[in-house]
Amino acid sequence: MKFCSTLGAVALLLGTSVSALAATTERLSIVANDEIVGSLVAESEGDRTTVDFRVDNNGRGPKHREELRFDAQGLPLSWTITGTSLMGGTVDERYGWTKGRAIWSSQADAGSRKAARAPLYVVNDDSPFALWVYARAALAQPGQAIDVLPAGKVSIERLQTLTLGEGAQAAEVTAYRLIGVQLDPSYLLLDREGRLFAVFGPGSDGTTIRAGYEKSVKALARLGSELEGQRARDLQQRLAHRFDAPIRIRNVHVFDPATGQRSGLSSLVVMRDTITQVMPEDGAPAPADEVVIDGEGGTVYPGLHDMHSHATLPSGLLYLAAGVTATRDMGNDNAFLQGLISRVEAGEVAWPRISPNGFIEGRSPFSARNGFVADSTAQALDAVRWYADRGYAEIKIYNSMNPDWVAPIATEAHRLGLKVTGHVPAFDTPDRVIADGYDSIAHVNQLMLGWILKPDEDSRTPLRLTAMQRAGALDLNAANVRHTIDLMKTRKVALDPTAVILEQLMLSRARQVPPGQEDSLGHMPIGFQRYRKRSFVTLADAAQDQAYHSGFAKVIETIGLLHREGIRLLPGTDDTTGFALLRELELYVKAGLTPAEALRSATLGAEEFLGRTDRLGTLSRGKLADLVLVPGDPSQDISVIRRPRMVLRGGVIYFPDEIYTALGIQPFTTPPKIRPAATTAARDDAPGTTGFGHEGHEHEF
C-alpha cells in the first residue's frame, strides 16, 4: 500500500474520493469477553470528521466526542475532544495549527510550538480513531515514523495481510503494530482503502472492530496473541542472559527479610536456577570458569511480588525491570492466562512467576468481563471446579456477585484446596464475606467502604472509588471498625491494599505529575506521560479536593493500623508498570512500616501467603535464584528499590537498562561490571539465550 502526500491519497485513506468527498459514516463496536461494551461512530465529510466514542464496562468507561479537521496530508489542523474520561472526569481538550504555530490545551498540559506545517499531535484523551490518525501519519513517512507533539516519536510496522469474514462479507485487511504512544504497542487492522477496521492487542481496552464483524473478535484475539507473542519471544532472545557456568555476585550485602538485616559484604553463587552458596566476601580471586558480577557494595534482596496483577504479555519485562519476579494474577481472560503461563514455564517469554486467581463475577448491567460471569449458583460452582482442575491458587469474587452465593462458592473452593479473595460484592459487607469464607480482601477501599457506605448504596458503580472522599471523617476507633479488624485477626484474613492505585485516582491532578511518579514519568512514552497527568475524579471545588486528600490520608492511617494489629499486607498494584509496586512499598513506609518491614511484605511475607517458602522468599543455599541488585541500603531507605541494576528470575539475568531501551523508555541505571567465564561461554544455542556481547556490559577486573 503506497501513501502519497496528496489530497487524493488522503481522501482514499478516509474512504472518500477527491471529486465527491461525500459524507461517510463508519461504525465500530468495542467488544470485551464476547460482549459489546461500547461503540465508535465516525462521520466524515470533506476535510472534517466527528467521532462519538462510548465505553461502559464494569460501570465505567470514556464517553466523549471528537471533532477533527485535516489538511491535504491527512494531519489534523484542529482537534477537540469533549466529554468524560474513564472514571467520569471532565474532558475538554483542544488543539489547533494555524499560521505556523501549533497550540494545545488538555488536562495534562498546555503549550504552543512553532511549526512551518501541521505536525502530528498526540491527544491526551484518545480513542481507537486517534490511533488510526497516528498510524496513517506514520505510514505516510518514508521511514514509517514521525515526530509528534508535545514530544517523542511514533512509528508503525506492517505485519501481515489476512481475510476476515466469509462470502460477501469477506474483507481483506492488513495488520500493523504502532509503537511510541503508550508503554504497550497497539495493533491495528486497516482495510484495502486504508480505513480503520480494528484495534486490538495488549494496549486496548477491549477489541474495537467494524460493526458487523464482531464474530471475528476471537480470530483477532488469536492474531494478537501470535503477533505479540513473536515480539515477546524476540525480546526474550535479546534480553535474557543464561549461563551454564556458575554466576558469582561479589561485593554485595544480602538482605534477609526474616530478620530485616543486611549481611556484611558477601558473595552469592548461582548455578542455573538455584542459589548454591552465600558466604562472606573474602577478597580471594574468583575461579576463572565462573561468570563474575561486581555488586560494588550494593544490596541484593529476594525478588519482589505484585500481589494484585492483571497480566498482559508486554508487562512481564516491565515487572522484571522493576525487580518484580512473582505476581498474583487477580483476574484475566482465562484462555490468555493459560497460554501465558505455558509460555512462561517454557521460557519463551520474559515474565515473573504467576500465581493465578480465577475470576468469577455475577450477572448485572455493571458486570466486569473477565473470567466467568455466572447467572446462577450452579454456574459459579462450575467455574470454581474449572479453575481447580487447572491448578489455580485462588478464586476471586467481584462486585456483581449475589451476596448469598459467596458462602457456597467459598465452601466449594476450600473443599478443592483453593483460597478465596475478591471485592466485597455490592450490598454485602466485609464482615459478612469474612464470615462466608474470604481468606483475603482485595483493595483497602473495598474494606473501608464497609465503614463508609450506606446499606442501599451501589458499589458496582464508580462510587466504590469516589466514596473514598468521605473517609477523612472516619473514626478508626469506632465499634464497627474494631469489629471488622477483630474478625480479620481471628480468621487470619489478609488484605492487598493497592494503595498506589487509590493514590493515583484520588490525588492525581490535571497538569501535575502524580505523587510518587516524579522521577519516573518523564522517562515514559509521551502518550503514557500525558494520560497520567490528569484528574481522574471530578472536583467541584476546593473543599472536594481537600476531601480526597483527607480521605487518602485516612487510607494510609488505616494501612498502618492494620499492620500494627498483625493483619498481613499483600503488596499489590492493579497496575502493570512495575514502578507502581515500588511506590506501593513507599506508601507502606509512609503508613509506619519500616523499610525492612515493607520489603518483607513483598518478599518473604508474600511467599508465606502463597505457601512457597521452601523455595522462595529468602536468599539461601538451595532456594530458587530470584533476586535484585540495587545500589545502597533499601532496609534503611526504601527509595533505593527504584534503581535496580540487575535482576535474576530463576537464575536468568536481566539488565533493566537493556529492557527500558528496548521498550522506548529512558533507562534509570547502568548495569554492574561483568567478567565472563574463561572456559564456559553463554549458551548461545539455547532458547532465549544471549551472551554478554552488548556494549558496556563486558568488563575485565
C-alpha positions as CSV (number, residue, x, y, z in Angstrom):
1,M,0.0,0.0,0.0
2,K,1.5,3.3,-1.0
3,F,0.7,6.5,0.8
4,C,1.3,9.8,-1.1
5,S,1.2,13.4,0.2
6,T,-1.8,14.4,-2.0
7,L,-5.4,15.2,-1.3
8,G,-6.3,12.2,-3.4
9,A,-4.3,9.8,-1.1
10,V,-5.8,11.3,2.0
11,A,-9.3,11.1,0.6
12,L,-8.6,7.4,-0.3
13,L,-7.5,6.8,3.3
14,L,-10.6,8.5,4.6
15,G,-12.7,6.3,2.4
16,T,-13.8,9.1,0.0
17,S,-12.9,10.3,-3.5
18,V,-11.4,13.7,-4.4
19,S,-14.3,14.6,-6.6
20,A,-17.1,13.6,-4.3
21,L,-15.7,13.9,-0.8
22,A,-19.2,12.6,0.1
23,A,-20.3,12.1,3.7
24,T,-19.4,8.7,5.1
25,T,-20.2,7.0,8.4
26,E,-18.1,4.3,9.9
27,R,-19.4,2.3,12.8
28,L,-17.2,0.1,15.1
29,S,-18.1,-1.9,18.2
30,I,-16.0,-2.3,21.3
31,V,-16.1,-6.0,22.5
32,A,-14.9,-7.4,25.8
33,N,-15.2,-11.0,26.8
34,D,-17.6,-11.7,23.9
35,E,-20.0,-8.9,24.8
36,I,-20.4,-5.5,23.1
37,V,-19.5,-2.8,25.8
38,G,-19.2,0.3,23.6
39,S,-19.2,1.9,20.2
40,L,-17.3,4.3,17.9
41,V,-19.1,6.2,15.2
42,A,-17.0,8.4,12.8
43,E,-18.8,10.7,10.4
44,S,-16.7,12.3,7.7
45,E,-17.5,15.0,5.1
46,G,-14.8,16.8,3.2
47,D,-11.9,17.6,5.5
48,R,-13.9,17.2,8.7
49,T,-14.7,14.2,10.9
50,T,-16.6,13.9,14.1
51,V,-16.2,10.8,16.4
52,D,-18.6,9.7,19.1
53,F,-16.8,7.2,21.4
54,R,-18.6,5.4,24.3
55,V,-17.5,2.5,26.5
56,D,-19.4,1.2,29.5
57,N,-17.6,-1.8,31.0
58,N,-17.5,-2.6,34.7
59,G,-19.5,0.5,35.5
60,R,-17.0,2.9,33.9
61,G,-15.5,3.9,30.6
62,P,-14.7,7.0,28.5
63,K,-17.6,8.8,26.7
64,H,-16.5,11.7,24.5
65,R,-16.9,13.4,21.2
66,E,-14.1,14.4,18.9
67,E,-14.1,17.0,16.1
68,L,-11.2,17.0,13.6
69,R,-10.3,19.0,10.5
70,F,-7.5,17.6,8.3
71,D,-5.0,19.2,5.9
72,A,-4.2,17.7,2.5
73,Q,-1.6,15.4,4.0
74,G,-4.1,13.9,6.5
75,L,-2.7,15.7,9.5
76,P,-5.1,17.3,12.0
77,L,-5.3,21.1,11.7
78,S,-7.7,21.1,14.6
79,W,-8.8,18.5,17.1
80,T,-11.3,19.0,20.0
81,I,-12.4,16.3,22.5
82,T,-15.1,16.9,25.0
83,G,-16.9,14.5,27.4
84,T,-15.8,12.4,30.3
85,S,-12.9,10.1,30.9
86,L,-12.6,6.5,32.3
87,M,-13.8,7.4,35.8
88,G,-16.1,10.3,34.8
89,G,-13.7,13.2,34.9
90,T,-14.3,16.1,32.6
91,V,-12.6,16.0,29.2
92,D,-12.1,19.3,27.3
93,E,-9.1,19.1,25.1
94,R,-8.3,21.5,22.2
95,Y,-5.6,21.5,19.6
96,G,-5.1,23.7,16.6
97,W,-2.4,24.7,14.0
98,T,-2.6,28.0,12.1
99,K,-0.2,30.5,10.7
100,G,2.9,28.4,11.6
101,R,2.1,27.7,15.2
102,A,0.5,24.7,17.0
103,I,-1.4,25.4,20.2
104,W,-2.9,22.9,22.5
105,S,-4.6,22.7,25.9
106,S,-5.6,19.5,27.8
107,Q,-5.8,18.1,31.2
108,A,-2.1,17.2,31.0
109,D,-0.7,20.4,29.8
110,A,-0.9,23.5,27.6
111,G,1.6,24.8,25.2
112,S,2.5,26.1,21.8
113,R,5.2,25.4,19.2
114,K,6.3,27.0,16.0
115,A,5.8,24.6,13.1
116,A,6.1,25.5,9.4
117,R,3.5,22.9,8.6
118,A,0.9,21.0,10.6
119,P,2.6,18.5,12.9
120,L,1.1,15.3,14.4
121,Y,-0.4,16.0,17.8
122,V,-0.8,13.1,20.3
123,V,-4.0,13.7,22.2
124,N,-4.4,13.2,25.9
125,D,-7.8,11.6,25.8
126,D,-7.6,9.3,22.8
127,S,-9.8,6.7,21.2
128,P,-9.2,3.9,18.7
129,F,-9.8,6.6,16.0
130,A,-6.9,8.6,17.3
131,L,-4.7,5.6,16.9
132,W,-5.7,5.4,13.3
133,V,-4.8,9.1,12.8
134,Y,-1.3,8.4,14.2
135,A,-0.9,5.2,12.1
136,R,-1.9,6.9,8.9
137,A,0.5,9.8,9.6
138,A,3.4,7.4,10.3
139,L,2.7,5.3,7.2
140,A,2.9,8.4,5.0
141,Q,6.6,9.0,6.1
142,P,9.5,7.3,4.2
143,G,10.6,5.6,7.4
144,Q,7.2,4.9,8.7
145,A,8.0,7.1,11.8
146,I,7.0,10.6,12.6
147,D,7.9,13.1,15.3
148,V,5.0,14.2,17.4
149,L,3.8,16.9,19.7
150,P,4.3,17.6,22.6
151,A,7.3,15.3,22.3
152,G,8.5,11.9,21.1
153,K,8.2,9.8,18.0
154,V,5.5,7.3,16.8
155,S,6.4,4.5,14.4
156,I,4.5,1.8,12.7
157,E,5.4,-1.6,11.3
158,R,3.5,-3.5,8.6
159,L,3.0,-7.1,9.8
160,Q,0.7,-9.2,7.5
161,T,-2.4,-9.3,5.3
162,L,-5.4,-11.5,6.1
163,T,-9.1,-12.0,5.4
164,L,-11.8,-11.7,8.0
165,G,-15.4,-12.8,7.4
166,E,-16.8,-15.1,4.8
167,G,-18.6,-14.8,1.5
168,A,-19.9,-11.4,0.5
169,Q,-18.7,-10.1,3.9
170,A,-15.1,-11.2,3.4
171,A,-12.7,-8.3,4.0
172,E,-9.0,-8.2,3.2
173,V,-7.2,-6.3,5.9
174,T,-3.6,-5.6,6.9
175,A,-2.2,-5.7,10.4
176,Y,0.1,-3.1,11.8
177,R,2.0,-2.5,15.0
178,L,2.0,1.1,16.4
179,I,4.7,2.0,18.8
180,G,5.6,5.1,20.8
181,V,2.2,6.2,22.2
182,Q,1.8,4.1,25.3
183,L,4.0,1.5,27.1
184,D,2.3,-1.3,25.2
185,P,2.2,-1.3,21.4
186,S,-1.2,-1.1,19.7
187,Y,-2.3,-3.3,16.8
188,L,-4.5,-2.0,14.1
189,L,-6.2,-3.5,11.0
190,L,-6.7,-1.3,8.0
191,D,-8.8,-2.3,5.0
192,R,-7.7,-2.1,1.4
193,E,-8.7,1.6,1.3
194,G,-6.7,2.4,4.5
195,R,-9.7,2.8,6.7
196,L,-9.8,1.7,10.3
197,F,-11.1,-1.8,10.6
198,A,-10.0,-2.9,14.1
199,V,-7.8,-2.1,17.1
200,F,-6.8,-5.0,19.3
201,G,-3.9,-6.3,21.4
202,P,-2.5,-5.7,24.9
203,G,-2.8,-1.9,24.8
204,S,-6.5,-2.0,24.0
205,D,-9.5,-1.7,26.4
206,G,-11.4,-4.5,24.7
207,T,-11.3,-5.1,20.9
208,T,-12.6,-2.4,18.5
209,I,-13.9,-3.9,15.3
210,R,-16.0,-2.7,12.4
211,A,-19.7,-3.3,13.1
212,G,-21.0,-6.5,11.6
213,Y,-17.7,-8.3,12.1
214,E,-18.0,-8.9,15.9
215,K,-17.8,-12.7,15.3
216,S,-14.2,-12.1,14.2
217,V,-13.1,-10.9,17.6
218,K,-11.9,-14.4,18.6
219,A,-9.8,-14.6,15.5
220,L,-8.3,-11.2,16.3
221,A,-7.5,-12.4,19.8
222,R,-5.6,-15.3,18.3
223,L,-3.8,-13.0,15.9
224,G,-2.9,-10.6,18.6
225,S,-1.6,-13.4,20.7
226,E,0.6,-14.6,17.8
227,L,1.9,-11.1,16.9
228,E,2.6,-10.0,20.4
229,G,3.9,-13.5,21.2
230,Q,6.5,-13.2,18.4
231,R,7.6,-9.8,19.7
232,A,7.9,-11.1,23.2
233,R,10.0,-14.1,22.0
234,D,12.2,-11.8,20.1
235,L,12.7,-9.6,23.1
236,Q,13.4,-12.6,25.3
237,Q,16.0,-13.7,22.9
238,R,17.7,-10.3,23.1
239,L,17.3,-9.6,26.8
240,A,17.6,-12.9,28.7
241,H,21.1,-13.9,29.7
242,R,21.6,-17.6,30.6
243,F,24.8,-19.4,31.6
244,D,25.9,-23.0,32.2
245,A,28.7,-21.7,34.3
246,P,28.2,-20.6,38.0
247,I,27.4,-16.9,38.4
248,R,29.3,-15.3,41.3
249,I,27.8,-12.0,42.5
250,R,30.5,-10.4,44.6
251,N,30.8,-7.4,46.9
252,V,27.2,-7.3,47.9
253,H,25.2,-7.1,51.2
254,V,22.5,-9.7,51.3
255,F,19.1,-8.6,52.8
256,D,17.3,-11.2,54.9
257,P,13.6,-10.4,55.2
258,A,13.2,-12.8,58.1
259,T,15.4,-10.7,60.3
260,G,15.2,-7.3,58.5
261,Q,19.0,-7.1,58.5
262,R,21.7,-6.8,55.8
263,S,24.8,-9.1,55.9
264,G,28.3,-7.8,55.7
265,L,30.0,-7.9,52.3
266,S,29.3,-11.2,50.8
267,S,29.4,-13.4,47.7
268,L,26.4,-15.2,46.4
269,V,26.8,-18.0,43.8
270,V,24.0,-19.2,41.4
271,M,24.1,-22.3,39.2
272,R,21.3,-22.4,36.6
273,D,18.2,-21.5,38.6
274,T,19.4,-22.3,42.1
275,I,21.5,-20.4,44.8
276,T,24.4,-22.7,45.6
277,Q,26.4,-20.6,48.0
278,V,26.1,-17.5,50.2
279,M,29.3,-16.6,52.0
280,P,31.3,-13.7,53.4
281,E,33.3,-11.9,50.9
282,D,37.0,-12.9,51.4
283,G,38.5,-10.9,48.5
284,A,40.1,-14.0,47.0
285,P,40.3,-14.3,43.2
286,A,37.1,-15.9,41.8
287,P,37.5,-19.1,39.8
288,A,38.3,-18.4,36.2
289,D,35.5,-20.6,34.9
290,E,32.7,-18.6,36.7
291,V,30.9,-15.5,35.5
292,V,31.7,-12.8,38.0
293,I,29.5,-9.8,38.7
294,D,30.8,-6.9,40.9
295,G,27.9,-5.6,43.0
296,E,30.1,-2.6,44.1
297,G,28.8,-2.6,47.7
298,G,25.2,-2.7,46.8
299,T,22.4,-4.8,48.2
300,V,20.8,-8.0,46.9
301,Y,17.3,-8.9,48.1
302,P,14.7,-11.5,47.1
303,G,12.6,-10.7,44.1
304,L,9.5,-8.6,44.8
305,H,5.9,-9.7,44.4
306,D,3.0,-7.8,42.9
307,M,0.1,-9.5,44.7
308,H,-2.6,-7.8,42.7
309,S,-1.7,-8.1,39.0
310,H,-3.7,-8.4,35.8
311,A,-1.2,-9.8,33.3
312,T,-0.6,-8.6,29.8
313,L,2.1,-10.1,27.7
314,P,4.3,-7.0,27.4
315,S,4.1,-6.2,31.1
316,G,6.4,-9.0,32.0
317,L,9.5,-7.1,31.0
318,L,8.3,-4.0,32.8
319,Y,7.9,-6.1,36.0
320,L,11.3,-7.7,35.7
321,A,13.0,-4.3,35.1
322,A,11.5,-3.1,38.4
323,G,12.7,-6.2,40.3
324,V,9.3,-7.9,40.4
325,T,9.9,-11.6,39.9
326,A,6.5,-13.0,41.1
327,T,2.9,-11.9,40.6
328,R,-0.6,-13.0,41.8
329,D,-2.9,-12.6,38.8
330,M,-6.2,-11.3,40.2
331,G,-8.4,-12.0,37.2
332,N,-7.9,-12.2,33.5
333,D,-9.1,-13.7,30.2
334,N,-8.9,-17.4,31.0
335,A,-7.6,-18.5,27.6
336,F,-5.0,-15.8,27.6
337,L,-3.7,-16.5,31.1
338,Q,-3.5,-20.3,30.5
339,G,-1.5,-19.6,27.3
340,L,0.8,-17.1,29.1
341,I,1.6,-19.5,31.9
342,S,2.6,-22.2,29.4
343,R,4.8,-19.7,27.6
344,V,6.4,-18.5,30.8
345,E,7.1,-22.0,32.0
346,A,8.6,-22.9,28.7
347,G,11.0,-19.9,28.9
348,E,9.6,-18.5,25.7
349,V,8.8,-15.1,27.1
350,A,10.1,-12.9,29.9
351,W,7.7,-12.9,32.9
352,P,7.7,-13.2,36.7
353,R,6.3,-16.3,38.2
354,I,2.4,-16.3,38.1
355,S,0.1,-17.5,40.8
356,P,-3.3,-17.4,39.0
357,N,-6.7,-16.4,40.6
358,G,-9.9,-17.5,38.9
359,F,-12.3,-14.6,38.3
360,I,-16.0,-15.1,39.0
361,E,-18.5,-12.3,38.5
362,G,-22.3,-12.2,38.9
363,R,-24.5,-11.0,36.1
364,S,-25.7,-7.4,36.2
365,P,-25.6,-4.3,33.9
366,F,-22.3,-3.5,35.7
367,S,-20.6,-6.9,35.2
368,A,-16.8,-6.9,34.6
369,R,-16.0,-9.0,31.5
370,N,-13.2,-11.2,32.9
371,G,-13.1,-14.9,33.7
372,F,-16.7,-16.3,34.2
373,V,-19.9,-14.2,34.5
374,A,-22.3,-16.5,36.4
375,D,-26.1,-16.4,36.1
376,S,-26.7,-18.9,38.9
377,T,-25.0,-20.5,41.9
378,A,-24.6,-23.7,39.9
379,Q,-22.7,-21.8,37.2
380,A,-20.5,-20.2,39.8
381,L,-19.7,-23.6,41.3
382,D,-18.9,-25.0,37.9
383,A,-16.5,-22.1,37.5
384,V,-14.8,-22.9,40.8
385,R,-14.3,-26.5,39.6
386,W,-12.9,-25.4,36.2
387,Y,-10.3,-23.3,38.0
388,A,-9.4,-26.0,40.5
389,D,-8.8,-28.5,37.7
390,R,-6.4,-26.1,36.1
391,G,-4.3,-25.5,39.1
392,Y,-5.5,-22.0,40.1
393,A,-4.4,-20.9,43.6
394,E,-7.5,-18.8,44.5
395,I,-10.9,-17.7,43.4
396,K,-11.6,-14.0,43.1
397,I,-15.2,-12.8,43.6
398,Y,-16.3,-9.5,42.1
399,N,-18.7,-6.6,42.5
400,S,-21.9,-8.0,41.0
401,M,-21.8,-11.4,42.7
402,N,-25.0,-12.2,44.6
403,P,-24.1,-12.0,48.3
404,D,-26.0,-15.2,49.0
405,W,-23.7,-17.1,46.6
406,V,-20.5,-16.2,48.4
407,A,-20.7,-18.8,51.1
408,P,-21.3,-21.8,48.8
409,I,-18.6,-20.6,46.4
410,A,-16.1,-20.3,49.2
411,T,-17.1,-23.7,50.6
412,E,-16.5,-25.4,47.3
413,A,-13.3,-23.5,46.7
414,H,-11.9,-24.6,50.1
415,R,-13.0,-28.2,49.6
416,L,-10.9,-28.2,46.4
417,G,-7.9,-26.6,48.1
418,L,-8.3,-23.0,46.7
419,K,-8.3,-19.8,48.8
420,V,-11.0,-17.1,48.3
421,T,-10.4,-13.4,47.8
422,G,-12.1,-10.5,46.0
423,H,-14.1,-7.4,46.2
424,V,-16.9,-7.0,48.7
425,P,-19.9,-7.5,46.4
426,A,-22.5,-4.7,46.2
427,F,-24.9,-4.7,49.1
428,D,-22.6,-7.0,51.0
429,T,-20.2,-6.2,53.9
430,P,-16.6,-7.0,54.8
431,D,-17.8,-8.7,58.0
432,R,-20.2,-11.0,56.0
433,V,-17.7,-12.0,53.3
434,I,-15.1,-12.8,56.1
435,A,-17.7,-15.0,57.8
436,D,-18.6,-16.5,54.4
437,G,-15.0,-17.7,53.8
438,Y,-12.8,-15.0,52.4
439,D,-9.1,-15.6,53.0
440,S,-8.1,-12.1,51.9
441,I,-9.8,-8.9,50.7
442,A,-8.7,-7.1,47.5
443,H,-8.2,-3.3,47.8
444,V,-8.2,-1.2,51.0
445,N,-11.2,0.8,49.7
446,Q,-13.2,-2.4,49.5
447,L,-12.6,-2.9,53.2
448,M,-13.2,0.7,54.2
449,L,-16.4,1.0,52.2
450,G,-17.9,-1.3,54.7
451,W,-17.4,1.5,57.3
452,I,-18.5,4.3,54.9
453,L,-21.3,3.3,52.6
454,K,-25.0,3.2,53.5
455,P,-26.7,-0.2,53.0
456,D,-28.5,0.9,49.8
457,E,-25.5,2.5,48.1
458,D,-24.3,0.6,45.0
459,S,-20.6,-0.2,44.9
460,R,-20.8,-1.7,41.4
461,T,-20.5,1.9,40.1
462,P,-17.6,4.3,40.4
463,L,-19.0,5.1,43.9
464,R,-16.6,2.4,45.1
465,L,-13.8,4.9,44.4
466,T,-15.5,8.3,44.7
467,A,-17.0,7.5,48.1
468,M,-13.4,7.4,49.5
469,Q,-13.6,11.2,49.7
470,R,-15.8,10.5,52.8
471,A,-13.0,8.5,54.5
472,G,-11.3,11.6,56.1
473,A,-14.1,11.7,58.7
474,L,-13.8,8.0,59.6
475,D,-13.1,7.2,63.2
476,L,-10.8,4.2,63.2
477,N,-11.7,3.5,66.9
478,A,-15.4,3.2,66.1
479,A,-17.0,-0.1,67.1
480,N,-17.8,-1.2,63.5
481,V,-14.2,-0.6,62.5
482,R,-12.8,-2.5,65.5
483,H,-15.3,-5.4,64.9
484,T,-14.1,-5.9,61.3
485,I,-10.4,-5.8,62.3
486,D,-11.0,-8.3,65.1
487,L,-12.7,-10.6,62.6
488,M,-9.7,-10.3,60.3
489,K,-7.3,-11.2,63.1
490,T,-9.4,-14.1,64.3
491,R,-9.9,-15.6,60.8
492,K,-6.3,-14.6,59.7
493,V,-7.7,-12.6,56.7
494,A,-5.1,-10.7,54.7
495,L,-5.5,-7.5,52.7
496,D,-3.9,-6.5,49.4
497,P,-4.3,-2.7,49.8
498,T,-3.4,-1.5,46.3
499,A,-2.9,1.9,47.9
500,V,-0.9,3.1,44.9
501,I,-3.9,2.9,42.6
502,L,-6.1,4.8,45.1
503,E,-3.4,7.5,45.4
504,Q,-3.4,7.9,41.6
505,L,-7.2,8.1,41.4
506,M,-7.7,10.3,44.5
507,L,-4.7,12.6,44.3
508,S,-3.8,13.0,40.6
509,R,-4.5,16.5,39.4
510,A,-4.6,18.0,35.9
511,R,-1.2,19.2,34.7
512,Q,0.7,17.8,37.6
513,V,2.9,14.8,37.9
514,P,1.1,12.3,40.1
515,P,2.6,11.7,43.6
516,G,5.3,9.1,43.6
517,Q,5.9,9.3,39.8
518,E,8.2,12.4,39.9
519,D,11.4,10.6,39.0
520,S,9.9,8.0,36.5
521,L,7.1,9.6,34.5
522,G,9.5,11.8,32.3
523,H,11.2,8.6,31.1
524,M,8.0,7.2,29.6
525,P,6.4,7.4,26.1
526,I,4.6,10.7,25.5
527,G,1.0,9.2,25.5
528,F,1.6,7.5,28.8
529,Q,3.1,10.7,30.3
530,R,0.2,12.8,29.3
531,Y,-2.5,10.4,30.3
532,R,-1.1,10.2,33.9
533,K,-1.1,14.0,34.3
534,R,-4.9,14.3,34.8
535,S,-7.6,14.5,37.4
536,F,-9.2,11.0,37.4
537,V,-12.1,12.2,39.6
538,T,-14.4,15.2,39.2
539,L,-13.5,18.1,41.5
540,A,-16.3,20.6,42.0
541,D,-14.4,22.9,44.3
542,A,-11.5,23.2,46.8
543,A,-13.5,21.5,49.5
544,Q,-13.9,18.4,47.4
545,D,-10.2,18.5,46.5
546,Q,-9.4,18.6,50.2
547,A,-11.8,15.8,50.9
548,Y,-9.9,13.5,48.6
549,H,-6.6,14.4,50.2
550,S,-8.1,13.8,53.7
551,G,-9.6,10.5,52.5
552,F,-6.3,9.3,51.2
553,A,-4.5,10.3,54.4
554,K,-7.1,8.1,56.2
555,V,-6.2,5.2,53.8
556,I,-2.6,5.5,54.8
557,E,-3.5,5.7,58.5
558,T,-5.7,2.5,58.1
559,I,-2.9,0.6,56.5
560,G,-0.6,1.5,59.4
561,L,-3.3,0.4,61.9
562,L,-3.8,-2.9,60.1
563,H,-0.1,-3.6,60.2
564,R,0.2,-2.9,63.9
565,E,-2.8,-5.2,64.5
566,G,-1.0,-8.0,62.8
567,I,-3.0,-8.1,59.6
568,R,-0.9,-9.5,56.7
569,L,-0.5,-6.9,53.9
570,L,0.0,-8.3,50.4
571,P,1.6,-5.6,48.3
572,G,-0.3,-5.2,45.0
573,T,-1.0,-2.5,42.5
574,D,-3.8,-3.2,40.0
575,D,-1.2,-1.8,37.5
576,T,1.3,-3.4,35.2
577,T,4.2,-0.9,35.1
578,G,6.4,-2.4,37.8
579,F,7.0,1.1,39.1
580,A,3.7,1.0,40.9
581,L,4.8,-1.8,43.2
582,L,7.8,0.2,44.2
583,R,5.5,3.1,45.1
584,E,3.2,0.8,47.0
585,L,6.1,-0.1,49.3
586,E,7.0,3.5,49.8
587,L,3.4,4.2,50.9
588,Y,3.7,1.4,53.5
589,V,6.7,3.1,54.9
590,K,4.7,6.3,54.9
591,A,2.0,4.4,56.9
592,G,4.5,3.5,59.6
593,L,6.2,0.3,58.4
594,T,10.0,0.3,58.5
595,P,11.7,-0.1,55.1
596,A,12.7,-3.6,56.2
597,E,9.1,-4.5,57.1
598,A,7.8,-3.2,53.7
599,L,10.4,-5.3,51.9
600,R,9.5,-8.3,54.0
601,S,5.8,-7.9,53.0
602,A,6.8,-8.0,49.3
603,T,9.2,-10.9,49.6
604,L,9.0,-13.5,52.4
605,G,5.6,-12.3,53.5
606,A,4.1,-12.9,50.1
607,E,5.6,-16.3,49.9
608,E,4.3,-17.2,53.3
609,F,0.8,-16.5,52.0
610,L,1.5,-18.4,48.8
611,G,3.0,-21.3,50.7
612,R,6.3,-21.5,48.8
613,T,8.8,-20.5,51.5
614,D,10.7,-23.8,50.9
615,R,11.8,-22.4,47.5
616,L,11.4,-18.6,47.6
617,G,11.3,-15.6,49.8
618,T,14.8,-15.6,51.2
619,L,18.3,-15.9,49.6
620,S,20.0,-19.0,50.9
621,R,21.5,-22.2,49.6
622,G,19.1,-24.4,47.7
623,K,16.5,-21.6,47.1
624,L,15.5,-20.5,43.6
625,A,17.6,-17.6,42.3
626,D,15.0,-14.8,42.2
627,L,16.9,-11.7,43.3
628,V,17.5,-8.0,42.7
629,L,20.7,-5.9,42.9
630,V,20.4,-2.2,43.8
631,P,22.9,0.4,45.0
632,G,22.6,1.5,48.6
633,D,20.7,0.0,51.5
634,P,16.9,-0.5,51.0
635,S,16.5,-1.7,54.5
636,Q,17.1,1.9,55.6
637,D,16.0,3.9,52.6
638,I,13.1,2.3,50.7
639,S,13.6,4.6,47.7
640,V,16.7,2.6,46.8
641,I,14.5,-0.1,45.2
642,R,13.7,2.3,42.4
643,R,17.1,1.7,40.8
644,P,17.6,-2.0,40.1
645,R,20.9,-2.6,38.2
646,M,20.3,-6.3,37.6
647,V,17.5,-8.8,38.2
648,L,17.6,-12.6,38.3
649,R,14.5,-14.6,37.8
650,G,15.2,-18.3,38.2
651,G,18.9,-17.6,37.5
652,V,18.2,-15.9,34.2
653,I,19.8,-12.4,34.3
654,Y,18.0,-9.3,33.0
655,F,19.5,-5.8,32.9
656,P,16.9,-3.1,33.4
657,D,18.8,-0.6,31.2
658,E,18.6,-3.0,28.3
659,I,14.9,-3.7,28.9
660,Y,14.0,0.0,29.1
661,T,16.0,0.9,26.0
662,A,14.2,-1.9,24.1
663,L,10.8,-0.6,25.2
664,G,11.4,3.0,24.3
665,I,11.9,4.1,28.0
666,Q,14.8,6.2,29.1
667,P,16.9,4.0,31.5
668,F,17.4,4.8,35.1
669,T,20.7,3.0,36.0
670,T,23.7,1.4,34.4
671,P,24.5,-2.4,34.7
672,P,27.1,-3.8,37.0
673,K,30.6,-4.9,35.8
674,I,30.8,-8.3,34.3
675,R,33.7,-10.7,33.9
676,P,32.7,-13.6,31.6
677,A,33.8,-17.1,32.4
678,A,37.1,-18.1,30.9
679,T,36.1,-21.6,29.8
680,T,32.3,-21.7,29.6
681,A,30.5,-19.2,27.3
682,A,26.9,-18.2,27.3
683,R,24.7,-20.9,25.7
684,D,24.0,-19.1,22.5
685,D,22.2,-22.1,21.1
686,A,19.6,-22.2,23.9
687,P,16.2,-20.7,23.5
688,G,16.2,-17.1,24.7
689,T,19.9,-17.1,25.4
690,T,22.4,-14.3,24.6
691,G,25.9,-13.7,25.7
692,F,27.3,-10.5,27.3
693,G,28.4,-9.1,24.0
694,H,26.4,-6.0,24.5
695,E,28.4,-2.8,24.6
696,G,29.1,-1.6,28.1
697,H,28.4,-5.0,29.8
698,E,31.7,-6.8,29.4
699,H,34.5,-5.7,31.6
700,E,37.7,-7.3,33.0
701,F,38.6,-6.6,36.5
